Amino acid sequence: MSKQLRKALTKTDVLTMAFGAMIGWGWVVLPGEWITNGGIVGSSLAFLLGSFMCLTVGQTYAELTSAFPYAGGQIMFVYNAFGRTWAWITGWSITFAYLNVSAWESIAIVKAIDYIVPLPQKFLLWKVAGSPVYLSEVIIGIAFACLVTYTNYRGIEASARFQTIATLILVAAGGSLIITSLVKGDSSNLEPVWTSADGFFTVLMMVPFLFVGFDVIPQSAEEMNIDYSSAGKLLILSIICAVIWYVAITMAISLASPAVRTSSGIVAAEAMESLLHSKAGGAVIALGGVCGILTSWNAFFMSASRSLFAMGRMDMLPQAFTKLHSKYGSPVFPTVLVGLITTCAPLLGSKALLWFVNAGGLGTTIAYFLVSASFLRLRRTKPEIARPYKVENWRLVGYAALVSTIIFIILYLPVGPSALVWPYEWGIILAWSLIGLFLFLVRRQHQLVRVESDYTLHES
């Protein structure tokens, strides 16, 4: 393999990369919306049901990652099962999801910092969907986008160190909220425990986006310095940890004052402030939220660049995407491109937060569906390949993953109970699809070379 990434990630690096990616910022600002829509029971059931999909899909990812330990894992899975066209769709869909997360974080971090240190709203640029966009806030978002870009430009070792430190701070902050709510919270605040089926589905639709993160493991598989069976186990462990985290945080917010649920601010921080009657307590949670933003942002930034790198290496994108930095070993052009896209996101303002959540979720579920289908096909057509991590009851797991992803895709369609919104969310999807169609048509005459010899199966 002429353009191979460095092997540098330890087990700790892999786990913090996946867990930090899944947790992110949503646990700080979205719990009020979850509880208001679904109640503690409805929102918890939505997380448990959504996690069932993620665990079944995660099992397929775990096995296939051990068999295809290369950057852009999902692309390789689908290529070996269904060929170039479907692999291209997979790569473009999952890159779309990763970029949406990165864009979301570049806007969210301004809101988090504003809670800790109030930021001046100066120099109104314009309004997007009624939401004002201030130059003073845009500069903060762009500054952090440059920081994340530079960290990833410095290579996977720098990215992993950054991820581990930020994840530890995140866990400490969230853990303090959970413990405080158990000691000082009021169980009567849990009412109403259930609202409606529509509210349940509203929360359920957010789950795929909130659990996006375990799939950074196959994206970084080529850079892991661990055995491939351990990679599969760490993937499943990261999902279980995320389920526990989200349910525990939802319970913690429910036990706090009901007034914080309808807040348009940083709900988790306000819950901590109400429990301790101290602004400092809220600032601790906001700091954890900032670290959550950075862990998620860092992981998905890395994943987006690796996905684009893999597509370039398979001749699905121009060869400029395959150049590695001579010193840091990072994919140069993909890293710079993802950085440029991310720095533009703050110009859309805070209204774009929900657009990115929902639009990115569709790209995620499409990729999950194609990977699940590839898992089943490869078990039937290539049973002899080496699978260091092997799923038991593979038919049950595979079809469960397939059916659950289909259900989630339907939720996003106009016929679904939680359909995406036109023109904003569908507009983002349409624009990305048209760009992808153009690139696909331009590149389709280029034949894949080296794929069968260089990017086939892991030999144990």
TILUMVEX-157770 format. One record per residue: x, y, z of N, C-alpha, C, O in turn; residue in three letters. Coordinates in steps of 0.05 Angstrom, whole numbers, plus 5000, padded with zeros to 4 digits. Layout:
residues N
XYZXYZXYZXYZALA;...
This chain:
residues 460
501749765000500050005000501850255000503250295019MET;501850414979503750624976503150864993504951025000SER;500650905000499851145017498451045042496051055044LYS;500050945060499050825085499451015108501551135111GLN;497351035125497451205149499051075171499250825171LEU;500051225190501651125212499950975232497651055237ARG;501150765244499850625266500750745292503050725300LYS;498950875307499751015331497751005354498351065376ALA;495250925348493150945368493150705387493250475378LEU;492950755413492750545434489850495439488050615428THR;489250295457486550235464485150475477482850525472LYS;486550605495485450845507484751065487482651185488THR;486551095468486051295446483551225431481851405425ASP;483250975424480950885409478350925424476351025413VAL;478250845449475850875466475151165470472751245467LEU;477051335476476451615481475651755455474051945455THR;476751665432476051775407473051725401471551905393MET;472151475405469451395399467451515419465451625412ALA;468051485445466251585466466051885465463851995466PHE;468352025462468252315460466752415436465452615437GLY;466952255414465452335390462452315394460952485386ALA;461552105408458652055412457452255432455152335428MET;458952335452457852505473457552795464455452915464ILE;459752915456459753175445458353385462458853405486GLY;456553545449455253775461452353735467451053875482TRP;451153535453448253485456447353445484445153535491GLY;448953315501448153265528447753515545446553505566TRP;448953735536448853985551446354155543445154275561VAL;445654165517443554345508440954205501438854335501VAL;440953945495438553815485436853675505434553615499LEU;437753605529436053455548433353585554431353435557PRO;433253845555430653975560428653915538426353865543GLY;429653905513427953845490427053545491424753485485GLU;428953375499428253085501426053045522424052915517TRP;426353165546424453125568421853255562419753145567ILE;421853495550419353635543417753485522415353465524THR;419153365503417753215482416852935490414652855485ASN;418652795504418052515510417652445540416752225546GLY;418252635558418252565586420652385592422052295574GLY;421152335618423452175625423251885614425151775606ILE;420751775614420351505604420651505574422051335563VAL;419251685561419251695532422051745520422951615501GLY;423551935532426151995522428151765528429851695512SER;427851635552429551415559429051175540430951045531SER;426451125534425750905516426850965488427750785474LEU;426751225480427851295454430851235452431851145432ALA;432251295474435151245474435650945474437550845461PHE;434050795489434550505490433850375464435350195454LEU;431650455451430950345425432950425404433850265387LEU;433750685405435750775386438450635390439850585371GLY;439150585415441650445421441550155411443650045405SER;439150035410438949765399439849765370441249585362PHE;438849965355439749985327442750025326444149895310MET;443850205343446750255343448350015351450549965340CYS;447349855370448749615378448749405357450749265353LEU;446449365343446349165322448149255298449749095287THR;447949515291449649615270452549615279454349555264VAL;453049675305455749675316456949395314459449375309GLY;455449185318456448915315457448865287459548745283GLN;455848955267456748915239459249075234461048985220THR;459449325244461849485241464249345255466449345243TYR;463849235278466049115293467248885277469648865275ALA;465548715266466548485251467948575226470148485219GLU;466748755211467848845186470449005189472249005173LEU;470549155211473049305217475349125221477649175212THR;474948895235477048705239477948565213480148475211SER;476048555193476748425168477948625148479448545131ALA;477148885151478149085132479249325148477949525150PHE;481649295159482749495177484149725162486549765163PRO;482549875147483550095131482050355136479750345145TYR;483250575131481950835133479450835114479550715093ALA;477450975123474950975107473550705108472550605087GLY;473550585131472550305134469950245120469750045106GLY;467950415124465350355112465450335082464050165070GLN;467150495070467450495041468550225032467650105012ILE;470550125047471649865040469649635044469549455028MET;468049655066466049445071464249415047463749195036PHE;463149645039461049645018462349584991461049454974VAL;464749674986466049614961466349314957465749204935TYR;467349174977467748884975465148734973465148504963ASN;462948844982460348714980458748784955457648604943ALA;458749034948456949124926458349284904457049354884PHE;460949334906462249474885462549774888461749884908GLY;463649894867464550174868462250374872462550554889ARG;460050344858457950554859456750574887456550794898THR;456050354899454950354926456950444947456350564967TRP;459550364942461650454960461950764959462350894979ALA;461650874935461851164932459551294947459951494961TRP;457151194944454851304958455251294989454651485003ILE;456351074998456951045027458951255036458451385056THR;461051285021463151475029462151755029462751915047GLY;460551825009459452095007457452155030457252375040TRP;455851945036453751975057455052015084454252185100SER;457051845091458251855117459952105120460152225142ILE;461252195099462752445100460952675105461552865120THR;458552665093456552875097455752885127455553105138PHE;455352655139454652645168456952765185456452925203ALA;459352685179461652785194461953085192462553225211TYR;461653185167461853475163459653635177460153855187LEU;457253515178455053645192455653675222455053875234ASN;456953465234457653485262459753695266459453865284VAL;461753705249463853905251462654185249463454365264SER;460854225230459554485226457954555251457954785260ALA;456454365261454754405285456454495309455654675323TRP;458754365312460454435335461554715333461954845354GLU;462154805309463355075306461455295314462255515320SER;458855235313456755425322456255385351455955585366ILE;456055135360455355075388457455175408456755255430ALA;459955175400462055255419461855545427462655615450ILE;460755715410460355995417458356015440458756175458VAL;456255865437454155865458455255765485454555875506LYS;456955565484458055455509459955665522459755705547ALA;461655785507463555975518462056225529462856335549ILE;459856295516458356525524457156485552456756675567ASP;456656235560455656175587457856225608457256315630TYR;460256145601462456175620463456455621463756575643ILE;463956575598464856855596462956995576463356955552VAL;461057155585459157285567460657435544462457595549PRO;459757365520460957485496459357715486456857705486LEU;460557925478459058155467457858085439459257965423PRO;455458165435454158125409454558385393452858575395GLN;456658395378457458645364457458595334458158375324LYS;456858805318457058805289455258595276456158385267PHE;452658655276450758475263451358445233451558645219LEU;451758205224452358155196449758125180449358255160LEU;448057945190445457875176443857695194444657625216TRP;441557625185439857435199439357195181438857215157LYS;439456955193438856705179436456575192436656495216VAL;434256555178431756445189430956595214429956475233ALA;431456855214430657015237432757035259432457185278GLY;434856875257436956865278439257055270440357025249SER;439857255287442057445281444757315282445357135298PRO;446457395264449257295262451057535267451157725251VAL;452557525289454357745297457257675290458157445294TYR;458657875281461557835274463157745298464957575296LEU;462557855321464057785346463857495352465757375362SER;461457365347461157085352462356915330463356695335GLU;462057015306463256865283466256835286467356625280VAL;467557045296470457035300471256815320473256675315ILE;469656785341470256585361470056305349471756135352ILE;467856255334467456005320469655935301470655715300GLY;470456135285472656095266475256035280476855875271ILE;475756175302478256135317478555845327480655725324ALA;476355735338476455455347476555265323477755055325PHE;475355335301475555165277478455145268479354935259ALA;479855365270482655365262484355195282486155055274CYS;483555205308484955045328484654745322486554595322LEU;482154655316481654375310483054295284484154075282VAL;482954475265484254415239487254375243488454185233THR;488554555259491354535263492154285279494154155273TYR;490454215299490953965314491053725296492753555299THR;489053705278488953485260491153495238492053285229ASN;491953735231494053765212496653655223498353555209TYR;496953675250499353575263499453275265501453165275ARG;497453135257497452845256495852705277494752835295GLY;495552445275493852285293494852285321493152275340ILE;497452295326498452295353497552545369496652525391GLU;497752775356496853025369493853025373492853115394ALA;492452925354489452905356488652725379486752785393SER;490052495382489352305403489952415431488352375449ALA;492252555434492852675460490752885468489752895490ARG;490053045449488053255453485353125461484053215480PHE;484652905448482152765453482052655481479952675495GLN;484152525490484152395516483852595539482252555557THR;485352815537485153025558482353145559481253175581ILE;481253215537478653345536476453155545474553235558ALA;476652895538474652695547474652665577472452635589THR;476952655589477152635619475752865632474352835652LEU;476153105622474753345634471753325630470253395648ILE;470953235606468153205600466753015619464653075630LEU;467952785624466852575641466752675670464752625684VAL;468752815679468752925706466453125710465153125731ALA;466053295691463853495693461153365693459453425709ALA;460653185674458053045672457552875697455352865707GLY;459652745706459352585730458552745755457052655771GLY;459652995756458853165779455953245778454653265799SER;454853285754452053345751450253105759448253145774LEU;451052865751449452635758449352585788447252545799ILE;451652605801451852565830450352775845448852725864ILE;450653025836449253245850446153225847444753275867THR;445153135825442353105821441152885838438952905848SER;442752675842441852455859441752535889440052445904LEU;443452715896443552815924441553035929440253035950VAL;441353225911439753465916437253485899435653665903LYS;436853305880434553315862431953225876432053125899GLY;429753275863427053205874425653025855425253095832ASP;424852785864423552585847420852685836419952585815SER;419552875850417052975840417353135814415453175799SER;419853215809420353365784420353185759420453285737ASN;420252925763420252735741417652745725417652665701LEU;415552845737412952865722413053095701414253295705GLU;411653045678410452795669412552605658414352685645PRO;412152345664414152155655413752085626415651985613VAL;411452135615410852065587409052295576407352395590TRP;409552365551407952585539406152475517403752455520THR;407352395494405852295472407552125453410052135455SER;406251985435407751825416409352005397411551945389ALA;408152235389409552425372412052525385414152555372ASP;411852585411414152675426416352465427418752525425GLY;415552215431417351985431418851965405421351935405PHE;417451995382418751975356420552215351422552185337PHE;419852445362421552675358424252635371426352695359THR;424252515395426752455408428252225393430652235390VAL;426652025385427851795371429351885346431451765340LEU;428352085332429552165307432352295312434052285295MET;432752395336435352525343437452315350439852375348MET;436652075358438451875369440751795350443051795358VAL;440151735324442351665307444551875305446951805305PRO;443752125305445752335304447352345330449752385330PHE;446052305353447352325379449252085383451152115398LEU;448651855370450351625374452451595352454051415352PHE;452351775332454551775312457151815327457452005342VAL;458951635323461551665337462951395339465451385337GLY;461451175344462750915345463950855318465950695316PHE;462850975296463950915270466551065263467551045241ASP;467551225283470251345278472351125281474551155272VAL;471650905294473550685298474350565271476750535266ILE;472450485254473350385227474750595211476450535194PRO;474050855215475451065200478351075207480051135190GLN;478951025232481751045242483050765245485250755256SER;481850555235482850285239485750255229487350115241ALA;486350385207488950355195491150475213493450405210GLU;490350655231492250795248492350675277493650785294GLU;490950445281490950325307493350135311493949975293MET;494650155333496849985340495949775360497249735381ASN;493649645354492549435372491549205354491449235330ILE;490948985367489848765351487048825342485548975356ASP;486148705320483648785307481248685322479048805321TYR;481448465337479248375353478648565376476348605383SER;480648695387480348895408478849135397477349265411SER;479349205372478049435360475049395359473449575365ALA;474149145353471349085353470049105380467949205383GLY;471548995400470449005428470249295438468349365452LYS;472249465431472249745440469949895427468750075439LEU;469249825402467049945388464449905403462850085408LEU;463949655411461449585426461449715453459449815462ILE;463749715467463949835493463350135492462050245510LEU;464250265471463750555469460750615466459850815477SER;459250445452456350485449454950445476453250605483ILE;455750235491454550185517455050415536453250505550ILE;457450525536458150755553456450995546455551145563CYS;455951035520454451265511451451245519450251435527ALA;450350995517447550955526447251025555445451175563VAL;449050915572448950975600449151275606447651385622ILE;450951405591451351685595448851855589447952015606TRP;447651805566445351965558442951925576441552115583TYR;442451675584440151615602440651745629438851855641VAL;443151725639443751835665443552145665442552265684ALA;444452275644444252565641441352645640440552845652ILE;439752495624436852565622435552545649433852715656THR;436152335664435052305691435952535709434352645725MET;438452615707439552835724438053095718437353235737ALA;437653155693436153405686433353395696432253595705ILE;432053155694429253125703428953165733426953275741SER;430953095748430853125777431253415786430453495808LEU;432453575768432853855775430254015770428153895765ALA;430354275773427954445770426754415743428154425723SER;424054375741422654355715423054595698422854585673PRO;423554825710423855075695426155065675426055195654ALA;428254915681430554915664430054765638431454805618VAL;428054595637427454425614426754595590427354535567ARG;425254815595424354985573426355215567425655395551THR;428655205579430655415574431755395546432055175535SER;432255615534433555615508436555635510437955655489SER;437555625534440455645539441755375542440955175529GLY;443755355559445255115564443854965587444355015611ILE;442054785580440254665600441754525622441054555646VAL;443754365616445154205636446554395656446654345680ALA;447754605646449154805663447154945681447654985705ALA;444755015671442755145687441554955707440855045729GLU;441454695701440554495720442454485744441654475767ALA;445054475738447054465759446954725776447254715800MET;446554945763446355195777443955205796444155305818GLU;441755085787439355085804439654895827438554935849SER;441054675823441454475844443354585866442854545890LEU;445354735858447354835877446955125884448255235903LEU;445055255870444655545874447255695871447955875887HIS;448755625850451355735846451955755816451755555802SER;452655985807453456025779455955865773456355775750LYS;457655835793460155685789459655395781461055275765ALA;457555275793456755005787456054975757456754785744GLY;454455175748453755175720456155205701456255095680GLY;458055365710460455415694462055155691463255115670ALA;462054985712463554735710462354555688463754435672VAL;459654545687458254385667458754505639459154365620ILE;458654765637459154895612462054835602462454805578ALA;463954835620466654755613466754475603468154415583LEU;465254295616465054015606463854015579464553845562GLY;461854185575460654205548462554295527462554195505GLY;464254495534466254585515468154355507468854315484VAL;468954195528470653965522469253755505470453625488CYS;466553725511464953545494464853625465465053465447GLY;464553885461464653995434467253925420467353835398ILE;469453975435472053935423472653635418473953575398LEU;471753455436472253165431470653065407471652915390THR;468153155405466553075382467653195356467853065336SER;468253445358469253595335471853475325472153425301TRP;473653425343476253305336475953035323477252975302ASN;474252865335473852595324472552595296473452445279ALA;470552755293469152755267470752915246470452855222PHE;472253105254474053235235476053035224476453015200PHE;477252875243479052665234477652475216478752395195MET;475252385223473752185207473052295179473252145160SER;472252545178471552665152474052665134473852605110ALA;476252745145478752755129479652475120480652445098SER;479352275138480152005131478251885110479151735092ARG;475651955111473851855091474451975064474451825044SER;475052225062475752355037478452245027478752205003LEU;480352195045482852075038482451805026483651735005PHE;480751635038480251365028478951375001479651214983ALA;477051564997475751584971477851664949477651574926MET;479751834957481751914938483651684932484451644909GLY;484351524952486151294948484851084931486250934918ARG;482151074931480750874914479951004887478350884873MET;481051234881480551374856477651464853476751494830ASP;476251494875473551604874473551904874471552034867MET;475752024884476252304884478952354872480552164871LEU;479652604865482252654853484552574871484252564896PRO;486852514860489152414875490352624894491952554911GLN;489452874891490353074910489453004939490753094958ALA;487352854941486352774967488052564981487652505005PHE;490052454967491652234978494352324989495752155001THR;495052564985497752654994497952675025496252795038LYS;500052545036500452545064502752745071504652775056LEU;502452875094504553055103507152905109507052695122HIS;509353005100511852855102512752815131514052625137SER;512053005149512852995177510652875195511252705211LYS;508152975192506052905210504452655201502952535217TYR;504552585175503152355165500152405162498652215158GLY;499252645163496352705160495752755131497452855116SER;493252685123492352745095492053045092490153165103PRO;493653175076493853465076491353595064490053755077VAL;490653525039488453665026485753605040484253795044PHE;485153355046482653315061482453475087480253575094PRO;484653485102484653635127484053935122482454055137THR;485454045103484954335097482154385087480954575094VAL;481154205070478454235059476354225081474554385082LEU;476554025098474654005120474854245138472754345148VAL;477254345142477654585158476254825146475054985160GLY;476454855120475155085106472155075108470855275113LEU;471054835105468154805107467154865135465154995139ILE;468654765155467954815182468055105190466355205205THR;469955245180470255535187467955705175467455925184THR;466655605154464455745142461855715158460055895156CYS;461555505173459055445187458155665206455755715207ALA;459855795222458956005240457456235226455956375239PRO;457856265201456556475186453556425183452056605175LEU;452656175189449756105187448256165212445756165212LEU;449556205235448156275259447056035274447255805266GLY;445856095297444955885316442655715305442255485314SER;440955825288438755675277439655425262438155225260LYS;442055435251443155215235443754975252444154755241ALA;443854995279444554775296442654535291443654315286LEU;440054585292438154365288438154255260437754025255LEU;438654435240438854345212441054135209440653935196TRP;443354195221445654015219445053755233445953535223PHE;443753765256443053515271441453335253442053095250VAL;439253435242437353265227438453185200438152955192ASN;439653365185440653305159442953095161443052915145ALA;444653135181446852945185445952675193447152475185GLY;443752665207442652405216441752235192442151985193GLY;440752355171439952195148442352075134442351835127LEU;444552225131446952115120448051885136449051695125GLY;447851905162448751695180447151435176448351225172THR;444551455175442851215173443151085146442950845144THR;443551245125444051125099446550955099446650735089ILE;448751065111451250915112450850665130451950455123ALA;449450695152448950465169447450235154448150005157TYR;445450315138443950125123445749975103445649725101PHE;447450115089449149995069451249815082451949605071LEU;452349895105454249725119452849465129454049255128VAL;450449495140448949255149448449065127448748815130SER;447649165104447148995080449748865071449748635063ALA;451949005073454548895065455448675084456448465075SER;454848705110455448505130454048235122455348025123PHE;451548255116450048015109451047885083451347645081LEU;451548055063452447955037455147815039455647605028ARG;457047945054459747835056459747575072461347395067LEU;457947545091457747285106456847065087457646835090ARG;455147135068454146925049456146875026456646645019ARG;457347085015459047054991461947014997463346894981THR;462947095021465747065028466046965057467147105074LYS;464946735062465046625090467846555099468346525123PRO;469746535080472446445086474246665096476546605105GLU;473446915094475347125101475947135131474347045147ILE;478247235137479147255165477547465180477347695171ALA;476247395202474747575218475647555247474547395262ARG;477747705255478747685283476547735304476547615325PRO;474647915297472247945315469947835299469147945278TYR;468647625309466547495294463947495310463847425333LYS;461847595297459247615310457747345310457647205290VAL;456747275334455047045336452247105327451347345328GLU;450746905319448046945309447947175288446347355290ASN;449647145268450047365249447647435233447147665226TRP;445947235227443547295212441647475228440547675218ARG;441247395253439447555271440447835274438948025272LEU;443047865280444248125284444148295258443448525258VAL;444848165236444948305210442148405201441948635193GLY;440148235203437548315194436248515214434748695206TYR;436848485240435848685259437048965253435649165254ALA;439648965246440949225239439649335213439249575211ALA;439149155194438049245169435249365172434649585162LEU;433549225187430749315191430749575207429249765200VAL;432349595228432249835245433250075230432250295234SER;435250045212436150275197434150365176433850605171THR;432650175165430450245146428350415161427350615150ILE;427650335185425650475201426650765205425050955203ILE;429150795212430151065217430251235192429751475193PHE;430851115169430851265144428051365138427751595130ILE;426051195143423251275138422451515156420951685147ILE;423551525180422951745198423652015186422452225192LEU;425752015170426752265158425252355133425352585125TYR;423852165120422552225095419952375100418852385122LEU;418852505079416352665082414052505093412252615105PRO;414052245089411852075099412152005128410351905141VAL;414552055139415151985167413952175187413352405180GLY;413652085212412552265233414452485241413552675254PRO;417052465234418952675242420552765217423052775217SER;419052835196420252895170422153135172421753315188ALA;424153125154425953355152424453605141422453575128LEU;425553835147424254085140425354205114427754215110VAL;423454285097424254435072423854735078421954805092TRP;425654905069427854845050430554805063432454725050PRO;430754845090433354855102434754575103436954545092TYR;433454385116434754115120434953965094437053855087GLU;432753965078432853835052434653985033435853865015TRP;434854245036436554405019439454335023441054315004GLY;440254295049443054205055443653935042445753905029ILE;441653755044442053485033442153495002443853364990ILE;440353654990440353674961442953794950444053694931LEU;443954004963446454124954448753934955450353914936ALA;448953784977451153584980450853364959452853264948TRP;448353274954447853064935448653154907449752994891SER;448053394899448653494873451653524869452753454848LEU;453053614890455953624888457153344885458953294868ILE;456053154900456952874898456352754871458052614860GLY;454052814859453352704833455252814812456152664794LEU;455953064814457853184795460553044797461652974776PHE;461553014821464152884824464152594816466052494804LEU;461952464821461752174813461852154783463151974773PHE;460352324769460252304740462952374728463852254708LEU;464352564740467052634731469052414734470752364717VAL;468852264756470852064763470151784753471751604755ARG;467751744744466851464739468451324717468551084716ARG;469651484698471151354677473851254687475251094674GLN;474651344711477251254722476850984735475150944753HIS;478250784726477950514736479550484762481650594765GLN;478350324781479750264806482050084800481849874787LEU;484450154809486749984807487749944835487350114853VAL;489049724840490149654866488149554886488849444906ARG;485549604881483649544902483649254910483649184933VAL;483549074890483448794897485948704910485848524927GLU;488248814903490748724915491448864941492648744959SER;490749124943491649274967489449314988490149345012ASP;486949304980484849374999482849145001480449195001TYR;483848905003481948675005481648595034480448745049THR;482548375041481948265067484348245085486648205076LEU;483848285111485948255131486647955134484847795138HIS;489047895131489947625135490847585164492747705172GLU;489547405178490347355206492647155207493547085229SER;
